Amino acid sequence: MMAQMNISIPERLKSWVESRVAEGSYSSSSDYLRDLVRRDQQYHEQLERLRVDIQAGYDSGISER
């Protein structure tokens, strides 16, 4: 089940979203916003994985090679 969220954005951003929908890139403003949130979530998940990997590298110490 989808939850509902109402947001307020400046007219300039609303026009941008509407133009993306009008050009056919997205089926609706909701579709566009869901995609943005999904991409942001993926970005932050990848960033956290990189932080973990970097910390693991630091924690492994200096290589003897």
C-alpha positions as CSV (number, residue, x, y, z in Angstrom):
1,M,0.0,0.0,0.0
2,M,1.3,3.4,-0.9
3,A,1.4,6.1,1.8
4,Q,0.5,9.6,0.8
5,M,2.5,12.8,1.3
6,N,1.7,16.3,0.4
7,I,4.5,18.8,-0.2
8,S,4.8,22.4,-1.0
9,I,7.4,23.6,-3.5
10,P,8.2,26.9,-5.2
11,E,6.5,27.5,-8.5
12,R,9.8,27.3,-10.3
13,L,10.3,23.7,-9.1
14,K,6.7,22.8,-9.8
15,S,7.2,24.0,-13.4
16,W,10.3,21.9,-13.7
17,V,8.6,18.7,-12.5
18,E,5.7,19.4,-14.8
19,S,8.0,19.8,-17.7
20,R,9.7,16.5,-17.0
21,V,6.3,14.8,-16.9
22,A,5.2,16.6,-20.1
23,E,8.3,15.5,-22.1
24,G,7.3,11.9,-21.3
25,S,10.2,11.1,-19.0
26,Y,7.8,10.3,-16.1
27,S,4.1,9.4,-16.1
28,S,3.2,11.8,-13.2
29,S,4.7,14.2,-10.7
30,S,4.5,11.4,-8.1
31,D,6.5,9.1,-10.4
32,Y,9.1,11.8,-10.8
33,L,9.4,12.4,-7.1
34,R,9.5,8.7,-6.2
35,D,12.4,8.3,-8.7
36,L,14.3,11.2,-7.1
37,V,13.8,9.7,-3.6
38,R,14.9,6.3,-4.8
39,R,18.0,7.7,-6.4
40,D,18.8,9.7,-3.3
41,Q,18.4,6.6,-1.1
42,Q,20.6,4.5,-3.5
43,Y,23.3,7.3,-3.4
44,H,23.3,7.3,0.4
45,E,23.4,3.5,0.7
46,Q,26.4,3.4,-1.7
47,L,28.1,6.2,0.2
48,E,27.7,4.3,3.4
49,R,29.1,1.1,1.8
50,L,32.1,3.2,0.6
51,R,32.6,4.6,4.1
52,V,32.6,1.1,5.6
53,D,35.1,-0.1,3.0
54,I,37.4,2.9,3.6
55,Q,37.3,2.3,7.3
56,A,38.1,-1.4,6.8
57,G,41.1,-0.4,4.7
58,Y,42.3,2.0,7.5
59,D,41.7,-0.7,10.1
60,S,43.6,-3.3,8.2
61,G,46.9,-1.4,8.8
62,I,49.8,-0.8,6.6
63,S,50.5,-3.4,3.9
64,E,53.9,-5.1,4.1
65,R,54.1,-5.4,0.3
